[in-house]
């Protein structure tokens, strides 16, 4: 059970209006108010293909998330946010092994370990700090969240708990959550910009690179921003090492008045190798394609 869980964690989480154009208008980042509440829906699909001895092994992961952000404070250019998972779903399938995991946190299944673990995500409050540009500088509560997830599994020995914690830390630890949510928040320049301007932001994690952003247009209360990046994907766990390079494109529609996203689509692809520990460390040619969308549901 534990090795399967670790293997799956690698892929869990690893991104118009027609009003008149506003001449001379600039965008400078987030303008949030205390007690603002934003509910965002995330959908992601990842397809990993491994070429082995003339055959292809495909692993497909479909992820859904529903998150609530509440602005709890502002100090200078730093916002304090409270984050709550309202729902989380993951389905992982293998062209060889069939369905590996199919879980929705809000619909628990009896005697299903994954259902129990991910059910512990719901209604747990985390505290984030974010700059006006969208860079997340801290997440408090990730370690507590992981302990809660692990401790929901009964009769788990300490060694298995340790392995599970290491697996979960990549996605649900404070650092992992910061890098994950930063993908949907960090797209503003340090300086005010107008249509046609470009700037860059760096991102790190399972996927690393530098985004080059362009402010495409401002129409009414919709700001349109595009981003391009060359990316590196690298991850290591007890069963596999994944090393890929590729490209990523991002399209953002955000509110001109408060800066928060309205819609976002992130699409990327990469190629390289994966090394399976149980296969004698043989390098397997591997490709990965993924699309992630975010949409503001309510404000």
C-alpha positions in Angstrom: 0.0 0.0 0.0 2.7 2.5 1.0 4.9 2.1 -2.2 1.8 2.5 -4.4 0.8 5.6 -2.4 4.3 7.1 -2.9 4.3 6.3 -6.6 1.0 8.1 -7.0 2.0 11.2 -5.1 4.5 12.1 -7.8 1.7 13.0 -10.2 -0.8 14.5 -7.8 -0.3 18.0 -7.9 3.1 18.1 -10.0 -1.8 26.2 -14.0 -13.5 37.9 -22.1 -14.9 40.8 -21.8 -15.9 42.9 -24.8 -15.7 46.4 -23.2 -13.8 49.3 -24.8 -10.0 49.2 -24.5 -8.7 51.5 -21.8 -5.8 53.7 -23.0 -3.0 54.3 -20.6 -4.3 52.1 -17.8 -1.7 50.2 -15.8 -1.7 47.1 -13.7 0.3 47.0 -10.5 -0.7 43.8 -8.7 -3.4 42.7 -6.1 -5.7 45.2 -4.5 -7.5 43.0 -2.0 -9.7 44.0 0.9 -9.9 42.4 4.4 -12.8 39.9 4.6 -12.8 39.3 0.8 -13.6 35.7 0.0 -12.7 33.9 -3.2 -13.6 30.3 -4.1 -11.5 28.8 -6.9 -12.1 25.5 -8.8 -9.0 23.7 -10.2 -9.0 21.0 -12.9 -5.9 19.2 -14.1 -5.1 16.4 -16.5 -1.7 14.8 -16.8 -0.7 12.2 -19.3 2.7 10.4 -18.8 3.9 8.0 -21.5 6.8 5.6 -21.0 8.3 3.8 -23.9 9.5 0.3 -23.0 10.7 -2.4 -25.4 8.5 -1.2 -28.2 5.4 -0.7 -26.1 3.9 2.3 -24.4 2.8 2.6 -20.8 0.4 5.5 -20.2 -0.5 6.9 -16.8 -3.4 9.4 -16.8 -4.2 11.6 -13.8 -7.3 13.7 -13.4 -7.3 16.1 -10.5 -10.0 18.4 -9.2 -9.7 20.9 -6.3 -12.1 23.4 -4.7 -10.4 26.0 -2.5 -11.6 29.0 -0.5 -9.3 32.0 0.1 -10.3 34.6 2.7 -8.3 37.8 3.1 -7.6 38.2 6.9 -5.2 41.0 7.0 -2.8 43.4 5.2 0.5 44.7 6.4 2.3 47.0 3.9 2.5 45.0 0.7 1.9 41.7 2.4 -1.6 40.0 2.4 -2.6 37.4 5.0 -4.9 34.8 3.6 -6.8 31.8 5.1 -7.0 28.8 2.8 -9.6 26.0 3.2 -9.9 22.8 1.0 -13.6 22.5 0.2 -13.0 19.4 -2.0 -10.3 17.3 -3.6 -10.5 14.5 -6.1 -7.9 12.4 -7.9 -8.3 9.6 -10.4 -5.2 7.8 -11.6 -5.2 5.1 -14.3 -2.6 3.0 -16.0 -2.9 1.5 -19.5 -1.4 -1.7 -18.0 -2.8 -1.9 -14.5 -6.2 -0.2 -14.8 -7.5 2.3 -12.2 -4.8 2.9 -9.5 -6.7 5.4 -7.5 -10.2 7.0 -7.6 -11.0 9.2 -4.7 -13.1 12.2 -3.9 -12.6 13.7 -0.4 -16.2 14.8 0.0 -17.5 11.3 -0.8 -15.6 9.0 1.6 -15.5 5.2 0.8 -15.4 2.7 3.6 -12.2 0.7 3.9 -10.5 2.9 1.3 -7.1 4.1 2.6 -6.8 6.9 0.0 -10.4 8.1 0.7 -9.5 8.3 4.4 -6.3 10.1 3.9 -7.6 12.8 1.5 -10.8 13.2 3.5 -8.6 14.7 6.2 -7.9 17.6 3.8 -11.4 19.1 4.1 -12.2 22.1 6.3 -8.6 22.3 7.6 -7.5 26.0 7.7 -4.1 27.0 6.5 -2.6 30.5 6.8 -0.7 32.1 3.8 1.2 35.3 3.3 1.4 36.7 -0.2 3.0 39.8 -1.7 1.0 42.2 -3.9 2.7 40.5 -6.9 1.3 37.1 -5.9 4.5 35.5 -4.5 3.6 33.3 -1.5 6.2 33.9 1.2 4.9 31.5 3.8 2.3 28.8 4.5 1.5 27.9 8.1 -0.3 24.6 8.9 1.1 22.2 6.3 2.9 20.0 8.9 -0.3 19.8 11.0 -2.3 18.9 7.9 0.1 16.1 7.0 0.0 14.7 10.5 -3.8 14.7 10.4 -3.8 12.9 7.0 -1.4 10.2 8.2 -3.0 9.7 11.6 -6.4 9.0 10.0 -5.1 5.6 8.8 -5.4 3.0 11.6 -2.9 0.2 12.3 -0.1 1.9 10.3 3.4 1.1 11.6 5.9 3.9 12.2 8.0 3.1 9.2 5.0 3.3 6.9 3.9 6.5 8.5 7.4 8.0 7.9 7.2 7.0 4.2 3.7 8.4 3.8 4.7 11.7 5.4 7.7 12.1 3.0 5.4 11.4 0.1 2.7 13.9 1.2 5.2 16.6 2.1 5.9 17.2 -1.6 2.4 18.3 -2.3 0.8 19.2 1.1 3.7 20.3 3.2 4.1 24.1 3.7 6.7 24.5 1.0 4.8 22.2 -1.4 1.6 24.1 -0.9 3.3 27.5 -1.4 4.8 26.4 -4.7 1.6 24.8 -5.9 -0.7 27.8 -5.1 1.9 30.3 -6.3 1.3 28.9 -9.8 -2.2 30.5 -9.7 -1.2 33.7 -8.0 2.3 34.8 -9.0 1.9 36.6 -12.4 2.3 40.3 -11.6 5.3 42.6 -12.2 7.1 44.4 -9.4 6.4 47.7 -11.1 3.2 49.1 -12.7 2.9 48.0 -16.3 0.6 48.9 -19.3 -0.5 46.9 -22.3 2.4 45.4 -24.3 4.8 45.4 -21.3 6.8 42.2 -20.4 8.4 41.0 -17.2 9.6 37.8 -15.6 8.9 35.7 -12.5 10.8 32.5 -11.3 9.1 29.4 -10.0 10.5 26.4 -8.2 9.2 22.9 -7.2 8.5 19.7 -9.1 8.4 22.1 -12.1 10.9 24.9 -12.3 11.6 27.7 -14.7 11.2 31.4 -15.5 7.9 32.8 -16.8 8.1 35.6 -19.3 4.8 37.5 -19.0 3.1 39.9 -21.4 0.2 42.2 -20.5 -1.9 41.6 -23.6 -4.8 44.0 -22.9 -7.1 45.7 -20.4 -10.8 45.7 -21.2 -13.2 46.9 -18.6 -12.6 44.9 -15.5 -10.7 42.2 -17.3 -6.9 42.1 -17.5 -5.5 39.6 -20.0 -1.9 38.3 -19.4 0.0 35.6 -21.2 3.1 33.7 -20.1 5.8 31.5 -21.7 8.5 29.4 -20.0 11.1 26.8 -20.6 10.7 24.3 -17.8 12.5 21.5 -16.0 10.6 18.7 -14.2 12.5 16.7 -11.6 11.3 14.5 -8.9 12.7 11.6 -6.9 11.0 9.1 -4.6 11.6 5.5 -3.4 10.2 4.0 -6.7 11.1 6.4 -9.5 13.3 9.3 -10.6 11.7 11.6 -13.2 13.8 14.1 -15.2 12.2 16.1 -18.1 12.6 19.3 -19.9 10.0 21.2 -21.9 7.8 24.3 -22.3 4.8 25.8 -20.6 2.2 28.4 -21.7 -0.1 30.3 -19.4 -3.2 32.4 -20.2 -4.6 34.6 -17.4 -7.8 36.6 -17.1 -7.8 38.6 -13.9 -10.0 41.3 -12.4 -8.5 44.8 -13.1 -10.0 46.2 -9.9 -8.7 43.7 -7.4 -6.2 41.6 -9.4 -7.6 38.2 -8.5 -7.8 35.6 -11.3 -11.1 35.1 -13.1 -9.8 32.3 -15.3 -6.4 30.7 -15.9 -5.1 27.9 -18.2 -1.6 26.4 -17.9 -0.5 23.9 -20.5 2.9 22.2 -20.7 4.8 19.3 -22.1 8.2 17.8 -21.5 10.3 14.9 -22.5 13.2 13.0 -20.9 13.6 9.9 -18.8 12.2 8.1 -15.9 14.2 5.6 -13.9 12.3 2.8 -12.1 14.1 1.5 -9.0 12.5 -2.0 -9.3 13.7 -2.2 -12.9 17.3 -2.0 -12.2 17.7 1.7 -12.7 17.1 1.4 -16.4 16.4 4.8 -18.1 13.0 4.8 -19.8 12.2 7.4 -22.5 9.3 9.4 -21.0 7.0 12.3 -22.0 4.5 14.3 -19.9 1.7 16.5 -21.1 -0.5 18.4 -18.7 -3.2 21.1 -18.7 -4.4 22.9 -15.6 -7.3 25.3 -15.4 -8.4 27.6 -12.6 -11.7 29.4 -12.4 -13.2 31.8 -9.9 -16.5 30.4 -8.8 -17.6 33.0 -6.3 -16.4 36.1 -4.7 
